[in-house]
Amino acid sequence: MNQELNISVKPFHVTSAHLQAVANLRIAILVPTYNNAATLGKVIQSLAAYQPHVIVVNDGSTDSTAQILDGFPDVQRVAYTPNKGKGIALREGFAYALRKGYDYVITMDADGQHFAADIPAFLEKLEEEKNALMIGARNLQQENMPGKNTFANKFSNFWFYVETGIKAPDTQSGYRLYPLYLMQDMRFWCNKYEFEIEVLVRCAWKGIKIDWVPIQVYYPPAEERVSHFRPLRDFSRISVLNTILVLITFLYIKPRDFFRFLIKGDNWKKMWHEQLLNKQESNWKKSLSIGLGIFMGIIPLWGFQMMIAILLSVLFRLNKVLVIIAANISIPPMIPLIVFLSFITGRIWVGEDATGIIFSRNLTLEDVQNNILQYIYGSITLAVLAGLFAVLCSYVLLTVFRKKAVSN
């Protein structure tokens, strides 16, 4: 058992209530498959007791998959050639399920790793939360679990947290419940294995709750294991995707969410009490958060200041809200003052004073290039001094005001 994540699987038994829930909530099981003829039939048979609505997406299989599916006339089929990848298979399955009127699909792999007996666990969770995307969280410490899977999952979990702020125990499990009715207007980019990361992150950005259900998983011995995952190529694609998602997170998603938070009037009072007067955070932690924000708002990293500020706040576990607020010292009305003070401070490090060029009517690109060092040295110095000053002032003010708040 994975004690750290507290994942434990309790036995579930299919009941008439579970079957009725399947009918009422319009749920289908979606099984994407590519050359899984050795296990596909058993997977479909195992679903019969739990779910009459099964959709199999034949992703260009070249083995006997089509013949096996012919033996299950009640199974709904989506088929195409050539093989296009798991992402396309899932997207085609989603589109088909929506056309057929299903609101949810539970996705299972066709290689026999997942157990149909865990379907009731998803249904019970769905009764509590009908607007969530649910991940089947595996026990990653069990026998025969490939070591590369454990590493890849920790790697994926880390970037998912950076991109969404959500700590999930297993972001690579293919056993999931998708709320299709909440996703039907979304357009995805990815075609291969990286799609399962994209869909999680973008659903979280959309405001869809991400939850998880403990599941069982079977990993056969290495000599019996069949995998279509190409480590070098697919891991490279996943890394590129995470790079893009991180950039979007810090350049768009985080600022968007922050300003959405600010425009709601009640949030100002909430922010004052939960962020500034929060008893769970020390005055030093709050002061350091404000100081970091001021430092990042001044340092000459235009275009990347906010992204790096948020990343550092996550890395050092500081108060992200206070960091973001303080970093906005570099809003357009303040930029001329910051630049001017940077040039003044820069006189400490350079022999010539170029402050006058700021007010020159005949300012040229050559003037800027010749005096850029005064600005760079000065802005770094100003950022350090202003950040330290902000830390000290914030600490004093917080000490005074938080005492008053406690006494009141």
PLY file of the C-alpha trace (Angstrom):
ply
format ascii 1.0
element vertex 408
property float x
property float y
property float z
element edge 407
property int vertex1
property int vertex2
end_header
0.00 0.00 0.00
1.16 3.51 -0.78
1.10 5.00 2.70
2.22 8.44 1.57
-0.82 8.91 -0.67
-3.11 6.89 1.58
-4.43 4.83 -1.34
-6.39 1.78 -0.28
-8.84 -0.27 -2.30
-11.97 -1.59 -0.67
-13.98 -4.39 -2.30
-17.05 -3.35 -4.26
-19.92 -5.54 -5.39
-22.22 -4.71 -8.25
-25.80 -4.07 -7.16
-29.05 -3.20 -8.89
-28.56 0.34 -7.58
-25.25 0.57 -9.44
-26.85 -0.64 -12.66
-29.70 1.83 -12.21
-27.14 4.61 -11.69
-25.52 3.66 -14.99
-28.86 4.03 -16.76
-29.89 7.25 -14.99
-26.57 9.04 -15.48
-26.06 7.89 -19.09
-22.63 6.31 -18.60
-20.69 4.22 -21.10
-17.40 2.33 -20.82
-14.89 3.46 -23.45
-12.08 1.05 -24.38
-9.46 2.30 -26.86
-7.49 -0.58 -28.36
-4.56 -1.16 -30.66
-3.39 -4.73 -31.28
-4.64 -6.05 -27.93
-6.27 -9.18 -29.36
-4.79 -11.37 -26.61
-6.65 -9.53 -23.83
-9.50 -7.56 -25.43
-12.07 -10.38 -25.32
-11.54 -10.99 -21.60
-11.80 -7.27 -20.87
-15.14 -7.03 -22.68
-16.45 -10.17 -20.97
-15.51 -8.76 -17.54
-17.60 -5.66 -18.24
-20.83 -7.56 -18.92
-21.90 -7.75 -15.25
-21.22 -4.07 -14.61
-22.10 -2.13 -17.71
-24.23 -2.90 -20.76
-23.02 0.20 -22.64
-19.53 -0.52 -23.99
-17.78 1.42 -26.75
-14.58 0.02 -28.26
-12.42 2.27 -30.44
-10.34 0.14 -32.81
-7.36 2.42 -33.43
-6.16 0.85 -36.68
-5.36 -2.59 -35.24
-3.60 -5.02 -37.60
-4.19 -8.18 -35.55
-7.46 -10.10 -35.04
-9.15 -7.30 -33.05
-11.94 -6.87 -35.63
-12.77 -10.59 -35.57
-12.86 -10.60 -31.76
-15.27 -7.66 -31.76
-17.51 -9.53 -34.22
-18.15 -11.97 -31.37
-19.67 -9.18 -29.24
-22.59 -7.78 -31.30
-23.83 -5.61 -28.43
-20.55 -3.69 -28.21
-20.61 -0.34 -29.98
-17.67 0.10 -32.32
-15.63 2.96 -33.71
-13.00 1.87 -36.22
-10.57 3.53 -38.60
-7.19 3.00 -40.22
-4.32 3.56 -39.97
-3.32 3.68 -36.31
-3.41 7.31 -35.07
-2.52 7.08 -31.38
-4.32 6.85 -28.05
-5.18 10.54 -27.95
-7.09 10.35 -31.23
-8.76 7.12 -30.11
-10.04 8.79 -26.94
-11.15 11.91 -28.79
-13.01 9.82 -31.38
-14.61 7.85 -28.55
-15.66 11.03 -26.74
-17.27 12.41 -29.92
-19.12 9.16 -30.57
-20.39 8.93 -26.99
-21.71 12.50 -27.12
-23.53 11.79 -30.38
-25.14 8.77 -28.70
-26.34 10.88 -25.78
-23.94 9.75 -23.04
-23.00 12.31 -20.38
-20.08 10.31 -18.93
-17.58 7.72 -20.10
-15.31 5.54 -17.98
-12.13 4.79 -19.93
-10.33 1.48 -19.48
-7.21 0.10 -21.12
-7.62 -2.98 -23.30
-4.49 -4.76 -22.04
-6.14 -6.28 -18.97
-4.46 -4.02 -16.41
-7.74 -2.59 -15.14
-10.49 -4.45 -13.30
-14.17 -4.03 -14.12
-14.83 -4.67 -10.42
-13.68 -1.10 -9.72
-16.52 0.45 -11.75
-18.86 0.63 -8.70
-16.18 2.70 -6.92
-16.46 5.31 -9.67
-20.26 5.19 -9.46
-20.27 5.73 -5.69
-17.92 8.67 -6.08
-20.11 10.03 -8.86
-23.09 10.06 -6.51
-21.15 12.50 -4.30
-19.72 14.70 -7.06
-21.37 14.75 -10.49
-19.23 17.52 -12.01
-15.77 16.01 -11.65
-13.19 14.23 -13.76
-12.12 11.20 -11.73
-8.79 9.41 -11.99
-8.34 5.80 -10.94
-5.35 6.08 -8.57
-3.11 3.02 -8.56
-0.91 1.60 -5.81
2.46 2.47 -7.35
4.40 0.30 -4.88
2.84 -3.01 -5.82
4.57 -6.08 -7.24
5.65 -5.95 -10.91
5.06 -2.19 -11.16
7.66 -1.05 -13.75
10.19 1.32 -12.18
9.96 3.69 -15.16
6.20 4.01 -14.53
6.78 5.12 -10.94
9.33 7.74 -12.00
7.20 8.96 -14.92
4.16 9.28 -12.67
6.03 11.33 -10.05
7.40 13.51 -12.86
3.90 13.98 -14.29
2.34 14.65 -10.87
4.90 17.38 -10.19
4.23 19.27 -13.44
0.48 18.82 -13.03
0.78 20.55 -9.65
2.84 23.38 -11.16
0.30 23.83 -13.98
-2.87 23.60 -11.89
-2.01 23.88 -8.18
-3.69 20.47 -7.65
-1.90 17.62 -5.90
-3.01 14.36 -7.51
-1.71 10.89 -6.58
-1.75 9.45 -10.11
-1.95 11.56 -13.27
-0.99 8.78 -15.70
-3.68 6.23 -14.97
-5.85 5.51 -18.00
-8.77 4.33 -15.82
-10.84 7.50 -15.58
-14.35 8.90 -15.55
-14.85 11.88 -17.86
-17.85 14.26 -17.55
-18.35 14.66 -21.30
-21.20 17.16 -21.00
-18.78 19.61 -19.36
-16.10 19.01 -22.01
-18.11 19.07 -25.22
-17.04 22.58 -26.28
-13.32 21.90 -25.68
-10.88 21.48 -28.58
-7.74 19.47 -27.89
-4.30 19.50 -29.51
-2.62 16.18 -28.71
-2.92 12.86 -30.55
-0.75 10.37 -28.66
-0.21 9.39 -25.01
0.35 13.00 -23.99
-3.35 13.67 -24.58
-4.14 12.21 -21.16
-2.00 14.93 -19.57
-3.45 17.69 -21.74
-7.04 16.75 -20.96
-6.40 16.77 -17.19
-4.68 20.15 -17.20
-7.14 21.86 -19.51
-10.15 20.49 -17.63
-8.64 21.87 -14.41
-8.13 25.25 -16.13
-11.77 25.14 -17.20
-12.83 24.77 -13.57
-13.80 21.09 -13.71
-12.99 19.42 -10.41
-10.26 16.75 -10.54
-10.82 13.90 -8.09
-9.59 10.32 -7.78
-10.74 6.85 -6.82
-8.44 4.09 -5.47
-8.28 1.19 -7.93
-6.56 -2.13 -8.38
-4.18 -2.71 -11.27
-2.52 -5.80 -12.72
1.00 -5.66 -14.13
2.12 -8.94 -15.68
5.76 -10.03 -15.42
8.10 -8.11 -17.73
8.39 -11.00 -20.22
4.59 -11.04 -20.71
4.06 -7.30 -20.80
2.92 -5.61 -24.04
3.24 -1.84 -24.34
2.95 0.55 -27.26
4.60 3.36 -25.31
7.82 4.46 -27.05
9.95 5.84 -24.20
12.19 8.26 -26.11
9.67 9.62 -28.58
6.63 9.71 -26.30
8.51 11.06 -23.29
9.91 13.81 -25.54
6.39 14.70 -26.67
5.21 14.81 -23.05
8.13 17.07 -22.10
7.36 19.49 -24.94
3.68 19.53 -23.92
4.56 20.29 -20.28
6.83 23.13 -21.41
3.99 24.67 -23.39
1.47 24.15 -20.57
3.80 25.76 -18.01
4.28 28.82 -20.23
0.52 29.14 -20.72
0.01 28.69 -16.97
2.27 31.55 -15.94
1.68 33.89 -18.87
-2.11 33.52 -19.04
-3.88 31.15 -16.62
-2.40 32.44 -13.33
-2.89 36.15 -14.21
-6.41 35.36 -15.50
-7.41 33.57 -12.31
-5.87 36.32 -10.19
-7.78 39.11 -11.91
-11.00 37.06 -11.84
-10.44 36.79 -8.11
-9.87 40.53 -7.73
-12.99 41.66 -9.61
-15.22 39.87 -7.11
-15.84 42.35 -4.31
-16.18 39.82 -1.51
-12.74 38.43 -2.31
-11.00 41.57 -1.07
-12.27 41.02 2.46
-11.56 37.31 2.15
-8.03 38.02 0.94
-7.42 40.42 3.84
-8.41 37.84 6.43
-7.09 34.67 4.78
-3.88 36.00 3.26
-2.78 38.95 5.39
-4.25 38.04 8.77
-4.04 34.28 8.39
-2.78 32.90 11.71
-1.38 29.79 10.04
1.35 31.80 8.29
4.14 33.56 10.14
4.85 37.24 9.70
8.21 36.34 8.19
6.63 34.15 5.53
4.21 36.89 4.55
6.97 39.51 4.59
9.25 37.37 2.44
6.37 36.85 -0.02
5.87 40.60 -0.36
9.62 41.18 -0.65
9.96 38.55 -3.38
7.07 40.15 -5.30
8.67 43.61 -5.12
12.04 42.17 -6.17
10.55 40.35 -9.18
8.50 43.40 -10.18
11.65 45.54 -10.52
14.32 43.16 -11.78
14.83 43.57 -15.58
13.16 40.38 -16.79
10.34 42.06 -18.72
7.75 39.58 -19.94
8.83 36.85 -17.53
8.63 38.59 -14.17
5.23 37.25 -13.14
5.89 33.73 -14.40
9.19 33.46 -12.50
7.68 35.09 -9.39
4.88 32.49 -9.24
7.30 29.64 -9.91
9.58 30.80 -7.06
6.61 31.22 -4.72
5.63 27.60 -5.40
9.22 26.39 -5.05
9.77 28.13 -1.69
6.17 27.61 -0.50
5.48 31.30 -0.06
2.13 33.10 -0.17
1.38 33.19 -3.92
-1.33 35.84 -3.61
0.97 38.27 -1.80
3.78 37.59 -4.28
1.51 38.35 -7.24
0.09 41.52 -5.67
3.56 42.85 -4.81
4.95 41.97 -8.25
2.38 44.30 -9.80
4.56 47.21 -8.72
5.67 47.18 -12.35
2.27 48.20 -13.72
2.57 50.72 -16.62
2.13 53.94 -14.54
5.04 52.86 -12.31
7.45 51.80 -15.06
8.90 55.31 -15.78
9.60 55.80 -12.06
11.23 52.35 -11.77
13.41 53.00 -14.83
14.42 56.46 -13.52
15.31 55.09 -10.06
17.22 52.24 -11.72
19.39 54.72 -13.64
20.00 56.74 -10.48
20.97 53.60 -8.55
23.13 52.46 -11.46
25.41 55.48 -11.01
26.98 53.56 -8.11
28.43 51.01 -10.55
29.28 53.01 -13.71
31.55 55.97 -14.18
29.21 58.05 -16.32
25.75 59.32 -15.42
23.22 58.56 -18.14
20.14 59.60 -16.19
19.61 62.56 -18.49
18.80 60.42 -21.53
15.45 59.47 -19.97
14.23 63.03 -20.45
15.96 63.62 -23.78
13.75 64.51 -26.74
16.39 63.14 -29.11
16.76 59.73 -27.50
18.17 57.19 -29.97
18.61 53.43 -29.95
22.37 53.99 -29.80
21.94 56.03 -26.60
20.04 53.15 -25.04
22.63 50.56 -26.13
25.54 52.63 -24.83
23.97 53.10 -21.40
22.11 49.86 -20.90
24.60 48.62 -18.28
23.75 51.51 -15.98
20.10 50.51 -16.16
20.74 46.77 -15.67
23.12 47.20 -12.73
20.87 49.83 -11.23
17.63 47.86 -11.59
19.15 44.75 -9.97
20.48 46.85 -7.10
17.15 48.68 -6.77
15.28 45.35 -6.80
17.42 43.97 -3.99
17.18 47.11 -1.86
13.43 47.57 -2.46
12.79 43.88 -1.74
14.70 44.00 1.55
12.99 47.26 2.52
9.60 45.70 1.74
10.41 42.66 3.88
11.34 44.79 6.89
8.41 47.23 6.56
5.94 44.41 5.98
7.20 42.55 9.02
6.79 45.60 11.27
3.32 46.44 9.92
2.09 42.85 10.09
3.33 42.53 13.65
1.34 45.62 14.64
-1.87 44.93 12.68
-2.06 41.22 13.41
-1.76 41.94 17.14
-4.63 44.39 16.83
-6.70 41.85 14.90
-6.11 39.21 17.57
-6.99 41.62 20.39
-10.22 42.60 18.62
0 1
1 2
2 3
3 4
4 5
5 6
6 7
7 8
8 9
9 10
10 11
11 12
12 13
13 14
14 15
15 16
16 17
17 18
18 19
19 20
20 21
21 22
22 23
23 24
24 25
25 26
26 27
27 28
28 29
29 30
30 31
31 32
32 33
33 34
34 35
35 36
36 37
37 38
38 39
39 40
40 41
41 42
42 43
43 44
44 45
45 46
46 47
47 48
48 49
49 50
50 51
51 52
52 53
53 54
54 55
55 56
56 57
57 58
58 59
59 60
60 61
61 62
62 63
63 64
64 65
65 66
66 67
67 68
68 69
69 70
70 71
71 72
72 73
73 74
74 75
75 76
76 77
77 78
78 79
79 80
80 81
81 82
82 83
83 84
84 85
85 86
86 87
87 88
88 89
89 90
90 91
91 92
92 93
93 94
94 95
95 96
96 97
97 98
98 99
99 100
100 101
101 102
102 103
103 104
104 105
105 106
106 107
107 108
108 109
109 110
110 111
111 112
112 113
113 114
114 115
115 116
116 117
117 118
118 119
119 120
120 121
121 122
122 123
123 124
124 125
125 126
126 127
127 128
128 129
129 130
130 131
131 132
132 133
133 134
134 135
135 136
136 137
137 138
138 139
139 140
140 141
141 142
142 143
143 144
144 145
145 146
146 147
147 148
148 149
149 150
150 151
151 152
152 153
153 154
154 155
155 156
156 157
157 158
158 159
159 160
160 161
161 162
162 163
163 164
164 165
165 166
166 167
167 168
168 169
169 170
170 171
171 172
172 173
173 174
174 175
175 176
176 177
177 178
178 179
179 180
180 181
181 182
182 183
183 184
184 185
185 186
186 187
187 188
188 189
189 190
190 191
191 192
192 193
193 194
194 195
195 196
196 197
197 198
198 199
199 200
200 201
201 202
202 203
203 204
204 205
205 206
206 207
207 208
208 209
209 210
210 211
211 212
212 213
213 214
214 215
215 216
216 217
217 218
218 219
219 220
220 221
221 222
222 223
223 224
224 225
225 226
226 227
227 228
228 229
229 230
230 231
231 232
232 233
233 234
234 235
235 236
236 237
237 238
238 239
239 240
240 241
241 242
242 243
243 244
244 245
245 246
246 247
247 248
248 249
249 250
250 251
251 252
252 253
253 254
254 255
255 256
256 257
257 258
258 259
259 260
260 261
261 262
262 263
263 264
264 265
265 266
266 267
267 268
268 269
269 270
270 271
271 272
272 273
273 274
274 275
275 276
276 277
277 278
278 279
279 280
280 281
281 282
282 283
283 284
284 285
285 286
286 287
287 288
288 289
289 290
290 291
291 292
292 293
293 294
294 295
295 296
296 297
297 298
298 299
299 300
300 301
301 302
302 303
303 304
304 305
305 306
306 307
307 308
308 309
309 310
310 311
311 312
312 313
313 314
314 315
315 316
316 317
317 318
318 319
319 320
320 321
321 322
322 323
323 324
324 325
325 326
326 327
327 328
328 329
329 330
330 331
331 332
332 333
333 334
334 335
335 336
336 337
337 338
338 339
339 340
340 341
341 342
342 343
343 344
344 345
345 346
346 347
347 348
348 349
349 350
350 351
351 352
352 353
353 354
354 355
355 356
356 357
357 358
358 359
359 360
360 361
361 362
362 363
363 364
364 365
365 366
366 367
367 368
368 369
369 370
370 371
371 372
372 373
373 374
374 375
375 376
376 377
377 378
378 379
379 380
380 381
381 382
382 383
383 384
384 385
385 386
386 387
387 388
388 389
389 390
390 391
391 392
392 393
393 394
394 395
395 396
396 397
397 398
398 399
399 400
400 401
401 402
402 403
403 404
404 405
405 406
406 407
